[in-house]
């Protein structure tokens, strides 16, 4: 008798993380993954959300749908609240109605940064409005779903053209500058843990299948300043002989950030629970970034030999 596959609904299925869950979840024969982009599922609409109750009955909901642009959240707080907080509330109701487990990927921006590593017991104190809304959404989910699995993730890269984070923005910006004749490019020294969405999805799916609950933190091994990541990209794409990175202090970059757009200058997560449970599947950030840059998508940025 054929064993039924577990349904996994991925909201925000066209985003960086949603794409990784869709790809790697679909490779697992025990899971039936349905990744839904915003055009197919608007989490702000309770009727659209609840219409999926029968399909996801007894399965998992991976709630990736979010407004991830810190500046956009600051410009339109109410729109951000509707997506981040009310969307989380709607998805929590779906989980309850469908007797489904809920997985919530959380941002490291719920923390204010400071001395590292940031322990898993640290109370969130977000600097940005985006971080505040994400923290509120997590509380909504954990109150409604006590058995929810929450993973607070480091800043990540992945998804090729869907990458809206640092790596996805800096590559075309540096390439344009280089093609325009620039030999030097300034990048700040804010410190983070560059983490591949592929590793995050695989590690999170492992936790889901192991029926883990509660809060984890998850990040690549090692940490780096933005300018170190940019320098690694320069080398990985073969630009080293004609282009270099000039570090600039984070304080200089942060002048343009104030109030609801503020982000920590340094945020390094401790991932102790993963290690204690022998569930840490993360890798060094350099090796994963190099593997990511080897994909055919980045051929458009390589220099001809």
Residue pairs with C-beta under 8 A, 6 or more apart in sequence:
3 30
5 29
5 30
5 31
5 32
6 30
6 31
6 32
6 58
6 59
6 60
7 31
7 32
7 34
7 55
7 56
7 57
7 58
7 59
7 60
7 100
8 21
8 25
8 31
8 32
8 33
8 34
8 56
8 59
8 60
8 61
8 62
8 208
9 34
9 36
9 52
9 55
9 56
9 59
9 60
9 61
9 62
9 100
10 18
10 21
10 22
10 25
10 33
10 34
10 35
10 36
10 62
10 64
11 18
11 36
11 41
11 43
11 61
11 62
11 63
11 64
11 65
11 87
11 91
12 18
12 37
12 38
12 43
12 63
12 64
12 65
12 66
13 19
13 21
13 22
13 34
13 35
13 36
13 37
13 40
13 41
13 64
14 35
14 37
14 38
14 39
14 162
15 37
15 64
15 65
15 66
15 68
15 159
15 162
16 156
16 157
16 158
16 159
16 162
16 163
16 164
16 165
16 168
16 197
17 64
17 105
17 156
17 158
17 159
17 197
17 200
17 201
18 35
18 37
18 62
18 64
18 65
19 35
19 158
19 159
19 162
19 197
20 158
20 159
20 197
20 198
20 200
20 201
21 33
21 35
21 62
21 64
21 201
21 204
21 205
22 33
22 35
23 198
23 201
24 198
24 201
24 202
24 205
25 31
25 33
25 62
25 201
25 205
26 33
28 205
28 209
30 209
31 205
32 59
34 55
34 56
38 65
41 48
41 49
41 52
41 65
42 48
43 49
43 63
43 65
43 83
43 87
43 88
43 90
43 91
44 82
44 83
44 86
44 87
44 90
45 90
46 90
46 93
49 90
49 91
49 93
49 94
50 90
50 93
50 94
50 97
52 94
52 98
53 94
53 97
53 98
54 98
56 94
56 98
56 100
57 98
57 99
57 100
58 98
58 99
58 100
59 98
59 100
59 101
60 100
60 101
60 102
60 103
60 208
61 91
61 94
61 95
61 98
61 100
61 101
61 102
61 103
62 103
62 105
62 204
62 208
63 87
63 88
63 91
63 102
63 103
63 104
63 105
63 141
64 105
65 83
65 87
65 91
66 83
66 84
66 87
66 134
67 73
67 79
67 80
67 83
67 84
67 130
68 107
68 130
68 164
68 165
69 130
69 164
70 109
70 128
70 129
70 130
70 261
70 263
71 261
72 80
73 80
73 84
73 128
73 129
73 130
73 133
73 260
74 128
74 129
74 130
74 259
74 260
74 261
77 129
77 260
80 129
80 130
80 133
81 133
84 130
84 133
84 134
84 136
84 137
85 133
85 136
85 137
85 140
87 137
88 104
88 137
88 138
88 140
88 141
89 140
89 144
91 102
91 141
92 102
92 140
92 141
92 144
92 145
93 144
94 100
95 101
95 102
95 144
95 145
95 148
96 144
96 145
101 145
101 147
101 148
101 149
101 208
101 211
102 141
102 145
102 148
102 149
103 148
103 149
103 150
103 151
103 204
103 208
104 137
104 138
104 141
104 148
104 149
104 150
104 151
105 151
105 153
105 200
105 204
106 134
106 138
106 150
106 151
106 152
106 153
107 130
107 131
107 134
107 152
107 153
108 118
108 152
108 153
108 154
108 155
108 192
108 193
108 219
108 267
108 269
109 126
109 127
109 128
109 130
109 131
109 134
109 263
109 264
109 267
110 124
110 125
110 126
110 131
110 134
110 135
110 138
110 152
111 118
111 122
111 124
111 125
111 126
111 131
111 264
111 267
112 125
112 126
112 127
112 264
113 127
113 264
113 265
113 266
113 267
114 264
114 266
116 223
116 266
116 267
116 268
116 270
117 268
117 269
117 270
118 217
118 267
118 268
118 269
118 270
119 270
119 272
120 152
120 215
120 216
120 217
120 270
120 271
120 272
120 273
124 131
124 135
124 138
126 132
126 134
126 135
127 262
127 263
127 264
128 260
128 261
128 262
128 263
129 260
129 261
130 260
131 263
138 150
141 148
141 150
142 148
142 150
146 213
147 213
148 213
149 204
149 207
149 208
149 212
149 213
149 214
149 216
150 214
150 215
150 216
151 200
151 204
151 207
151 215
151 216
151 217
151 218
152 215
152 216
152 217
152 218
152 269
153 195
153 200
153 217
153 218
153 219
154 192
154 193
154 194
154 195
154 218
154 219
154 220
154 267
154 269
155 165
155 166
155 192
155 193
155 194
155 195
155 267
156 165
156 194
156 195
156 196
156 197
156 200
157 163
157 165
157 166
157 167
157 168
157 194
157 195
157 196
157 197
157 289
157 292
158 196
158 197
158 198
158 292
159 168
159 197
160 295
160 297
161 168
161 297
162 168
163 169
166 192
166 194
166 226
166 229
167 194
167 229
167 233
167 289
167 292
170 187
170 226
170 229
170 230
170 233
171 233
171 237
171 298
171 301
172 301
173 185
174 185
174 230
174 233
174 234
174 239
174 243
175 301
177 185
177 243
178 185
178 239
178 242
178 243
182 243
183 242
183 243
183 244
184 243
184 244
184 245
184 246
185 230
185 243
185 244
185 245
185 246
186 245
186 246
186 247
186 248
187 226
187 227
187 230
187 245
187 246
187 247
187 248
188 225
188 226
188 227
188 247
188 248
188 249
188 250
188 252
188 253
189 225
189 226
189 227
189 247
189 248
189 249
189 250
190 225
190 226
190 250
190 253
190 263
190 264
190 265
190 266
191 223
191 224
191 225
191 265
191 266
191 267
191 268
192 223
192 224
192 226
192 267
192 268
193 219
193 220
193 222
193 223
193 224
193 267
193 268
193 269
193 285
194 220
194 224
194 229
194 285
194 288
194 289
195 218
195 219
195 220
195 282
195 285
195 288
196 220
196 283
196 288
196 289
196 291
196 292
198 288
198 292
199 220
199 281
199 282
199 283
199 288
200 218
202 281
203 218
203 274
203 279
203 280
203 281
203 282
204 218
206 279
206 281
207 216
207 279
210 279
212 277
212 279
215 273
216 271
216 273
216 274
217 269
217 270
217 271
217 272
217 273
217 274
218 269
218 271
218 274
218 282
219 268
219 269
219 271
219 282
220 282
220 283
220 284
220 285
220 288
221 282
221 283
221 284
221 285
222 284
222 285
222 286
223 268
223 285
224 232
224 285
225 247
227 245
227 246
227 247
227 248
229 285
229 289
230 245
231 244
231 245
232 286
232 289
232 290
233 289
233 293
234 240
234 243
234 244
234 245
236 289
236 290
236 293
236 294
237 293
237 298
237 301
237 302
237 303
238 302
238 303
239 303
242 303
250 265
251 265
254 262
254 263
254 265
257 263
271 280
271 282
273 279
274 280
274 282
